[in-house]
Amino acid sequence: MKPIQEILPVNISDKERMISGGIGAALIVMGLLNIKQPSVKTFLELGGGVFLFFRGTTGYCPVSAAIGRNTADIEDIAEEKFESLAE
């Protein structure tokens, strides 16, 4: 079985992953708290929460992939430049 990173390559930065995961988890909780009185808002909270939590845990964003955006590389380049300046 292939690792998840080979199937879904990381294309968002660590900061984006943390923010997406946290907001996604919060939206899931909010949606679950309102599940007894379902509304469009409840389903949007759950759907958006699952998407953001998936994005945060895997580091893969299908929207970024579709438009060719990869901020994971930008973060790596910035770290390399910072390390070379520190030397």
Backbone as XML, in Angstrom:
<?xml version="1.0"?>
<chain id="A" units="angstrom">
  <residue number="1" name="MET">
    <atom name="N" x="0.842" y="-1.180" z="0.000"/>
    <atom name="CA" x="0.000" y="0.000" z="0.000"/>
    <atom name="C" x="0.890" y="1.247" z="0.000"/>
  </residue>
  <residue number="2" name="LYS">
    <atom name="N" x="0.559" y="2.203" z="-0.857"/>
    <atom name="CA" x="1.360" y="3.418" z="-0.969"/>
    <atom name="C" x="1.081" y="4.361" z="0.192"/>
  </residue>
  <residue number="3" name="PRO">
    <atom name="N" x="2.116" y="5.102" z="0.622"/>
    <atom name="CA" x="1.878" y="6.136" z="1.646"/>
    <atom name="C" x="0.972" y="7.227" z="1.083"/>
  </residue>
  <residue number="4" name="ILE">
    <atom name="N" x="0.224" y="7.874" z="1.953"/>
    <atom name="CA" x="-0.733" y="8.902" z="1.543"/>
    <atom name="C" x="-0.043" y="10.048" z="0.800"/>
  </residue>
  <residue number="5" name="GLN">
    <atom name="N" x="1.235" y="10.335" z="1.137"/>
    <atom name="CA" x="1.952" y="11.431" z="0.486"/>
    <atom name="C" x="2.225" y="11.145" z="-0.993"/>
  </residue>
  <residue number="6" name="GLU">
    <atom name="N" x="2.304" y="9.866" z="-1.375"/>
    <atom name="CA" x="2.496" y="9.540" z="-2.783"/>
    <atom name="C" x="1.192" y="9.674" z="-3.553"/>
  </residue>
  <residue number="7" name="ILE">
    <atom name="N" x="0.093" y="9.356" z="-2.909"/>
    <atom name="CA" x="-1.208" y="9.445" z="-3.567"/>
    <atom name="C" x="-1.678" y="10.899" z="-3.624"/>
  </residue>
  <residue number="8" name="LEU">
    <atom name="N" x="-1.559" y="11.591" z="-2.497"/>
    <atom name="CA" x="-1.963" y="12.985" z="-2.379"/>
    <atom name="C" x="-0.762" y="13.810" z="-1.929"/>
  </residue>
  <residue number="9" name="PRO">
    <atom name="N" x="0.019" y="14.341" z="-2.858"/>
    <atom name="CA" x="1.223" y="15.075" z="-2.469"/>
    <atom name="C" x="0.899" y="16.348" z="-1.690"/>
  </residue>
  <residue number="10" name="VAL">
    <atom name="N" x="1.714" y="16.642" z="-0.707"/>
    <atom name="CA" x="1.525" y="17.847" z="0.108"/>
    <atom name="C" x="1.705" y="19.074" z="-0.781"/>
  </residue>
  <residue number="11" name="ASN">
    <atom name="N" x="0.710" y="19.956" z="-0.762"/>
    <atom name="CA" x="0.807" y="21.164" z="-1.578"/>
    <atom name="C" x="0.406" y="22.433" z="-0.823"/>
  </residue>
  <residue number="12" name="ILE">
    <atom name="N" x="0.307" y="22.322" z="0.520"/>
    <atom name="CA" x="0.056" y="23.517" z="1.330"/>
    <atom name="C" x="1.069" y="23.575" z="2.468"/>
  </residue>
  <residue number="13" name="SER">
    <atom name="N" x="1.325" y="24.769" z="2.947"/>
    <atom name="CA" x="2.342" y="24.967" z="3.982"/>
    <atom name="C" x="1.863" y="24.438" z="5.333"/>
  </residue>
  <residue number="14" name="ASP">
    <atom name="N" x="2.806" y="24.293" z="6.252"/>
    <atom name="CA" x="2.480" y="23.817" z="7.596"/>
    <atom name="C" x="1.516" y="24.768" z="8.307"/>
  </residue>
  <residue number="15" name="LYS">
    <atom name="N" x="1.692" y="26.074" z="8.103"/>
    <atom name="CA" x="0.793" y="27.053" z="8.727"/>
    <atom name="C" x="-0.627" y="26.873" z="8.211"/>
  </residue>
  <residue number="16" name="GLU">
    <atom name="N" x="-0.770" y="26.705" z="6.901"/>
    <atom name="CA" x="-2.090" y="26.482" z="6.321"/>
    <atom name="C" x="-2.705" y="25.194" z="6.849"/>
  </residue>
  <residue number="17" name="ARG">
    <atom name="N" x="-1.869" y="24.181" z="7.040"/>
    <atom name="CA" x="-2.363" y="22.903" z="7.551"/>
    <atom name="C" x="-2.907" y="23.060" z="8.971"/>
  </residue>
  <residue number="18" name="MET">
    <atom name="N" x="-2.164" y="23.756" z="9.819"/>
    <atom name="CA" x="-2.617" y="23.941" z="11.206"/>
    <atom name="C" x="-3.913" y="24.743" z="11.263"/>
  </residue>
  <residue number="19" name="ILE">
    <atom name="N" x="-3.972" y="25.820" z="10.500"/>
    <atom name="CA" x="-5.174" y="26.663" z="10.495"/>
    <atom name="C" x="-6.369" y="25.891" z="9.949"/>
  </residue>
  <residue number="20" name="SER">
    <atom name="N" x="-6.175" y="25.199" z="8.829"/>
    <atom name="CA" x="-7.270" y="24.425" z="8.233"/>
    <atom name="C" x="-7.752" y="23.333" z="9.172"/>
  </residue>
  <residue number="21" name="GLY">
    <atom name="N" x="-6.831" y="22.608" z="9.783"/>
    <atom name="CA" x="-7.205" y="21.533" z="10.699"/>
    <atom name="C" x="-7.979" y="22.047" z="11.897"/>
  </residue>
  <residue number="22" name="GLY">
    <atom name="N" x="-7.528" y="23.158" z="12.469"/>
    <atom name="CA" x="-8.203" y="23.725" z="13.636"/>
    <atom name="C" x="-9.589" y="24.249" z="13.313"/>
  </residue>
  <residue number="23" name="ILE">
    <atom name="N" x="-9.696" y="25.007" z="12.235"/>
    <atom name="CA" x="-11.007" y="25.538" z="11.847"/>
    <atom name="C" x="-11.929" y="24.402" z="11.422"/>
  </residue>
  <residue number="24" name="GLY">
    <atom name="N" x="-11.375" y="23.413" z="10.712"/>
    <atom name="CA" x="-12.179" y="22.266" z="10.307"/>
    <atom name="C" x="-12.736" y="21.518" z="11.497"/>
  </residue>
  <residue number="25" name="ALA">
    <atom name="N" x="-11.905" y="21.271" z="12.501"/>
    <atom name="CA" x="-12.368" y="20.571" z="13.702"/>
    <atom name="C" x="-13.455" y="21.374" z="14.409"/>
  </residue>
  <residue number="26" name="ALA">
    <atom name="N" x="-13.269" y="22.688" z="14.493"/>
    <atom name="CA" x="-14.272" y="23.539" z="15.142"/>
    <atom name="C" x="-15.600" y="23.502" z="14.387"/>
  </residue>
  <residue number="27" name="LEU">
    <atom name="N" x="-15.546" y="23.546" z="13.063"/>
    <atom name="CA" x="-16.776" y="23.496" z="12.274"/>
    <atom name="C" x="-17.484" y="22.149" z="12.418"/>
  </residue>
  <residue number="28" name="ILE">
    <atom name="N" x="-16.713" y="21.077" z="12.483"/>
    <atom name="CA" x="-17.317" y="19.753" z="12.682"/>
    <atom name="C" x="-18.040" y="19.700" z="14.021"/>
  </residue>
  <residue number="29" name="VAL">
    <atom name="N" x="-17.399" y="20.199" z="15.064"/>
    <atom name="CA" x="-18.034" y="20.213" z="16.389"/>
    <atom name="C" x="-19.299" y="21.060" z="16.359"/>
  </residue>
  <residue number="30" name="MET">
    <atom name="N" x="-19.229" y="22.234" z="15.752"/>
    <atom name="CA" x="-20.409" y="23.100" z="15.670"/>
    <atom name="C" x="-21.544" y="22.410" z="14.922"/>
  </residue>
  <residue number="31" name="GLY">
    <atom name="N" x="-21.199" y="21.742" z="13.817"/>
    <atom name="CA" x="-22.215" y="21.032" z="13.047"/>
    <atom name="C" x="-22.822" y="19.887" z="13.832"/>
  </residue>
  <residue number="32" name="LEU">
    <atom name="N" x="-22.004" y="19.156" z="14.569"/>
    <atom name="CA" x="-22.517" y="18.043" z="15.367"/>
    <atom name="C" x="-23.394" y="18.513" z="16.513"/>
  </residue>
  <residue number="33" name="LEU">
    <atom name="N" x="-23.085" y="19.672" z="17.069"/>
    <atom name="CA" x="-23.917" y="20.214" z="18.145"/>
    <atom name="C" x="-25.307" y="20.611" z="17.637"/>
  </residue>
  <residue number="34" name="ASN">
    <atom name="N" x="-25.400" y="20.933" z="16.352"/>
    <atom name="CA" x="-26.680" y="21.348" z="15.761"/>
    <atom name="C" x="-27.363" y="20.229" z="14.990"/>
  </residue>
  <residue number="35" name="ILE">
    <atom name="N" x="-26.862" y="19.006" z="15.078"/>
    <atom name="CA" x="-27.364" y="17.915" z="14.249"/>
    <atom name="C" x="-28.814" y="17.547" z="14.578"/>
  </residue>
  <residue number="36" name="LYS">
    <atom name="N" x="-29.262" y="17.807" z="15.803"/>
    <atom name="CA" x="-30.656" y="17.479" z="16.173"/>
    <atom name="C" x="-31.654" y="18.423" z="15.526"/>
  </residue>
  <residue number="37" name="GLN">
    <atom name="N" x="-31.181" y="19.597" z="15.112"/>
    <atom name="CA" x="-32.031" y="20.559" z="14.415"/>
    <atom name="C" x="-31.370" y="20.870" z="13.068"/>
  </residue>
  <residue number="38" name="PRO">
    <atom name="N" x="-31.369" y="19.880" z="12.170"/>
    <atom name="CA" x="-30.627" y="20.066" z="10.920"/>
    <atom name="C" x="-31.162" y="21.221" z="10.070"/>
  </residue>
  <residue number="39" name="SER">
    <atom name="N" x="-30.239" y="21.927" z="9.493"/>
    <atom name="CA" x="-30.562" y="23.007" z="8.574"/>
    <atom name="C" x="-29.448" y="23.057" z="7.534"/>
  </residue>
  <residue number="40" name="VAL">
    <atom name="N" x="-29.602" y="23.946" z="6.592"/>
    <atom name="CA" x="-28.553" y="24.119" z="5.581"/>
    <atom name="C" x="-27.253" y="24.515" z="6.268"/>
  </residue>
  <residue number="41" name="LYS">
    <atom name="N" x="-27.341" y="25.360" z="7.276"/>
    <atom name="CA" x="-26.158" y="25.807" z="8.017"/>
    <atom name="C" x="-25.422" y="24.614" z="8.628"/>
  </residue>
  <residue number="42" name="THR">
    <atom name="N" x="-26.171" y="23.670" z="9.203"/>
    <atom name="CA" x="-25.560" y="22.488" z="9.826"/>
    <atom name="C" x="-24.769" y="21.687" z="8.795"/>
  </residue>
  <residue number="43" name="PHE">
    <atom name="N" x="-25.371" y="21.462" z="7.635"/>
    <atom name="CA" x="-24.696" y="20.671" z="6.604"/>
    <atom name="C" x="-23.506" y="21.417" z="6.005"/>
  </residue>
  <residue number="44" name="LEU">
    <atom name="N" x="-23.603" y="22.731" z="5.906"/>
    <atom name="CA" x="-22.452" y="23.516" z="5.439"/>
    <atom name="C" x="-21.311" y="23.469" z="6.446"/>
  </residue>
  <residue number="45" name="GLU">
    <atom name="N" x="-21.649" y="23.530" z="7.728"/>
    <atom name="CA" x="-20.621" y="23.436" z="8.770"/>
    <atom name="C" x="-19.928" y="22.079" z="8.713"/>
  </residue>
  <residue number="46" name="LEU">
    <atom name="N" x="-20.723" y="21.021" z="8.610"/>
    <atom name="CA" x="-20.131" y="19.679" z="8.564"/>
    <atom name="C" x="-19.323" y="19.463" z="7.286"/>
  </residue>
  <residue number="47" name="GLY">
    <atom name="N" x="-19.877" y="19.841" z="6.157"/>
    <atom name="CA" x="-19.168" y="19.663" z="4.883"/>
    <atom name="C" x="-17.889" y="20.470" z="4.815"/>
  </residue>
  <residue number="48" name="GLY">
    <atom name="N" x="-17.984" y="21.734" z="5.191"/>
    <atom name="CA" x="-16.796" y="22.589" z="5.200"/>
    <atom name="C" x="-15.779" y="22.126" z="6.223"/>
  </residue>
  <residue number="49" name="GLY">
    <atom name="N" x="-16.268" y="21.681" z="7.375"/>
    <atom name="CA" x="-15.377" y="21.192" z="8.422"/>
    <atom name="C" x="-14.615" y="19.949" z="8.000"/>
  </residue>
  <residue number="50" name="VAL">
    <atom name="N" x="-15.319" y="19.011" z="7.368"/>
    <atom name="CA" x="-14.655" y="17.788" z="6.898"/>
    <atom name="C" x="-13.610" y="18.123" z="5.838"/>
  </residue>
  <residue number="51" name="PHE">
    <atom name="N" x="-13.968" y="19.016" z="4.900"/>
    <atom name="CA" x="-13.011" y="19.402" z="3.862"/>
    <atom name="C" x="-11.764" y="20.044" z="4.475"/>
  </residue>
  <residue number="52" name="LEU">
    <atom name="N" x="-11.957" y="21.003" z="5.380"/>
    <atom name="CA" x="-10.807" y="21.692" z="5.977"/>
    <atom name="C" x="-9.982" y="20.756" z="6.860"/>
  </residue>
  <residue number="53" name="PHE">
    <atom name="N" x="-10.646" y="19.850" z="7.580"/>
    <atom name="CA" x="-9.919" y="18.900" z="8.416"/>
    <atom name="C" x="-9.102" y="17.941" z="7.550"/>
  </residue>
  <residue number="54" name="PHE">
    <atom name="N" x="-9.680" y="17.470" z="6.460"/>
    <atom name="CA" x="-8.958" y="16.622" z="5.497"/>
    <atom name="C" x="-7.744" y="17.367" z="4.950"/>
  </residue>
  <residue number="55" name="ARG">
    <atom name="N" x="-7.953" y="18.617" z="4.573"/>
    <atom name="CA" x="-6.879" y="19.452" z="4.029"/>
    <atom name="C" x="-5.752" y="19.615" z="5.051"/>
  </residue>
  <residue number="56" name="GLY">
    <atom name="N" x="-6.129" y="19.844" z="6.300"/>
    <atom name="CA" x="-5.134" y="20.042" z="7.346"/>
    <atom name="C" x="-4.380" y="18.770" z="7.701"/>
  </residue>
  <residue number="57" name="THR">
    <atom name="N" x="-5.071" y="17.638" z="7.737"/>
    <atom name="CA" x="-4.403" y="16.402" z="8.144"/>
    <atom name="C" x="-3.552" y="15.799" z="7.043"/>
  </residue>
  <residue number="58" name="THR">
    <atom name="N" x="-3.970" y="15.944" z="5.786"/>
    <atom name="CA" x="-3.189" y="15.351" z="4.686"/>
    <atom name="C" x="-2.181" y="16.321" z="4.089"/>
  </residue>
  <residue number="59" name="GLY">
    <atom name="N" x="-2.445" y="17.620" z="4.185"/>
    <atom name="CA" x="-1.567" y="18.601" z="3.561"/>
    <atom name="C" x="-1.846" y="18.760" z="2.082"/>
  </residue>
  <residue number="60" name="TYR">
    <atom name="N" x="-2.917" y="18.127" z="1.609"/>
    <atom name="CA" x="-3.285" y="18.191" z="0.197"/>
    <atom name="C" x="-4.569" y="18.982" z="0.038"/>
  </residue>
  <residue number="61" name="CYS">
    <atom name="N" x="-4.562" y="19.944" z="-0.867"/>
    <atom name="CA" x="-5.749" y="20.730" z="-1.163"/>
    <atom name="C" x="-6.102" y="20.549" z="-2.634"/>
  </residue>
  <residue number="62" name="PRO">
    <atom name="N" x="-7.246" y="19.937" z="-2.941"/>
    <atom name="CA" x="-7.615" y="19.733" z="-4.338"/>
    <atom name="C" x="-7.823" y="21.043" z="-5.101"/>
  </residue>
  <residue number="63" name="VAL">
    <atom name="N" x="-8.264" y="22.083" z="-4.410"/>
    <atom name="CA" x="-8.449" y="23.379" z="-5.077"/>
    <atom name="C" x="-7.086" y="23.950" z="-5.476"/>
  </residue>
  <residue number="64" name="SER">
    <atom name="N" x="-6.121" y="23.902" z="-4.559"/>
    <atom name="CA" x="-4.768" y="24.376" z="-4.887"/>
    <atom name="C" x="-4.163" y="23.555" z="-6.019"/>
  </residue>
  <residue number="65" name="ALA">
    <atom name="N" x="-4.398" y="22.255" z="-5.998"/>
    <atom name="CA" x="-3.877" y="21.389" z="-7.060"/>
    <atom name="C" x="-4.500" y="21.744" z="-8.409"/>
  </residue>
  <residue number="66" name="ALA">
    <atom name="N" x="-5.799" y="22.048" z="-8.411"/>
    <atom name="CA" x="-6.496" y="22.371" z="-9.657"/>
    <atom name="C" x="-5.980" y="23.659" z="-10.291"/>
  </residue>
  <residue number="67" name="ILE">
    <atom name="N" x="-5.576" y="24.624" z="-9.462"/>
    <atom name="CA" x="-5.089" y="25.899" z="-10.016"/>
    <atom name="C" x="-3.564" y="25.957" z="-10.086"/>
  </residue>
  <residue number="68" name="GLY">
    <atom name="N" x="-2.907" y="24.855" z="-9.699"/>
    <atom name="CA" x="-1.450" y="24.795" z="-9.795"/>
    <atom name="C" x="-0.720" y="25.539" z="-8.692"/>
  </residue>
  <residue number="69" name="ARG">
    <atom name="N" x="-1.358" y="25.738" z="-7.563"/>
    <atom name="CA" x="-0.754" y="26.468" z="-6.443"/>
    <atom name="C" x="-0.099" y="25.483" z="-5.489"/>
  </residue>
  <residue number="70" name="ASN">
    <atom name="N" x="1.128" y="25.771" z="-5.070"/>
    <atom name="CA" x="1.836" y="24.900" z="-4.131"/>
    <atom name="C" x="2.619" y="25.765" z="-3.150"/>
  </residue>
  <residue number="71" name="THR">
    <atom name="N" x="2.051" y="26.005" z="-1.978"/>
    <atom name="CA" x="2.723" y="26.836" z="-0.991"/>
    <atom name="C" x="3.672" y="26.036" z="-0.118"/>
  </residue>
  <residue number="72" name="ALA">
    <atom name="N" x="3.620" y="24.715" z="-0.193"/>
    <atom name="CA" x="4.557" y="23.891" z="0.573"/>
    <atom name="C" x="5.978" y="24.131" z="0.063"/>
  </residue>
  <residue number="73" name="ASP">
    <atom name="N" x="6.135" y="24.250" z="-1.252"/>
    <atom name="CA" x="7.449" y="24.509" z="-1.829"/>
    <atom name="C" x="7.976" y="25.882" z="-1.436"/>
  </residue>
  <residue number="74" name="ILE">
    <atom name="N" x="7.115" y="26.863" z="-1.400"/>
    <atom name="CA" x="7.526" y="28.224" z="-1.050"/>
    <atom name="C" x="8.076" y="28.251" z="0.367"/>
  </residue>
  <residue number="75" name="GLU">
    <atom name="N" x="7.421" y="27.545" z="1.281"/>
    <atom name="CA" x="7.888" y="27.507" z="2.663"/>
    <atom name="C" x="9.257" y="26.831" z="2.755"/>
  </residue>
  <residue number="76" name="ASP">
    <atom name="N" x="9.461" y="25.743" z="2.021"/>
    <atom name="CA" x="10.739" y="25.042" z="2.034"/>
    <atom name="C" x="11.859" y="25.931" z="1.486"/>
  </residue>
  <residue number="77" name="ILE">
    <atom name="N" x="11.566" y="26.655" z="0.413"/>
    <atom name="CA" x="12.561" y="27.554" z="-0.180"/>
    <atom name="C" x="12.915" y="28.657" z="0.809"/>
  </residue>
  <residue number="78" name="ALA">
    <atom name="N" x="11.915" y="29.221" z="1.473"/>
    <atom name="CA" x="12.159" y="30.284" z="2.446"/>
    <atom name="C" x="13.025" y="29.781" z="3.597"/>
  </residue>
  <residue number="79" name="GLU">
    <atom name="N" x="12.776" y="28.562" z="4.080"/>
    <atom name="CA" x="13.579" y="27.997" z="5.150"/>
    <atom name="C" x="15.024" y="27.789" z="4.720"/>
  </residue>
  <residue number="80" name="GLU">
    <atom name="N" x="15.214" y="27.291" z="3.495"/>
    <atom name="CA" x="16.561" y="27.079" z="2.980"/>
    <atom name="C" x="17.336" y="28.394" z="2.885"/>
  </residue>
  <residue number="81" name="LYS">
    <atom name="N" x="16.663" y="29.439" z="2.392"/>
    <atom name="CA" x="17.307" y="30.747" z="2.268"/>
    <atom name="C" x="17.660" y="31.286" z="3.657"/>
  </residue>
  <residue number="82" name="PHE">
    <atom name="N" x="16.773" y="31.142" z="4.616"/>
    <atom name="CA" x="17.032" y="31.613" z="5.967"/>
    <atom name="C" x="18.221" y="30.872" z="6.568"/>
  </residue>
  <residue number="83" name="GLU">
    <atom name="N" x="18.268" y="29.565" z="6.379"/>
    <atom name="CA" x="19.374" y="28.769" z="6.922"/>
    <atom name="C" x="20.699" y="29.157" z="6.277"/>
  </residue>
  <residue number="84" name="SER">
    <atom name="N" x="20.677" y="29.437" z="4.976"/>
    <atom name="CA" x="21.923" y="29.818" z="4.305"/>
    <atom name="C" x="22.390" y="31.201" z="4.766"/>
  </residue>
  <residue number="85" name="LEU">
    <atom name="N" x="21.477" y="32.086" z="5.101"/>
    <atom name="CA" x="21.846" y="33.419" z="5.594"/>
    <atom name="C" x="22.408" y="33.316" z="7.021"/>
  </residue>
  <residue number="86" name="ALA">
    <atom name="N" x="21.918" y="32.344" z="7.788"/>
    <atom name="CA" x="22.372" y="32.186" z="9.168"/>
    <atom name="C" x="23.802" y="31.635" z="9.243"/>
  </residue>
  <residue number="87" name="GLU">
    <atom name="N" x="24.233" y="30.998" z="8.185"/>
    <atom name="CA" x="25.580" y="30.389" z="8.195"/>
    <atom name="C" x="26.683" y="31.387" z="8.064"/>
  </residue>
</chain>
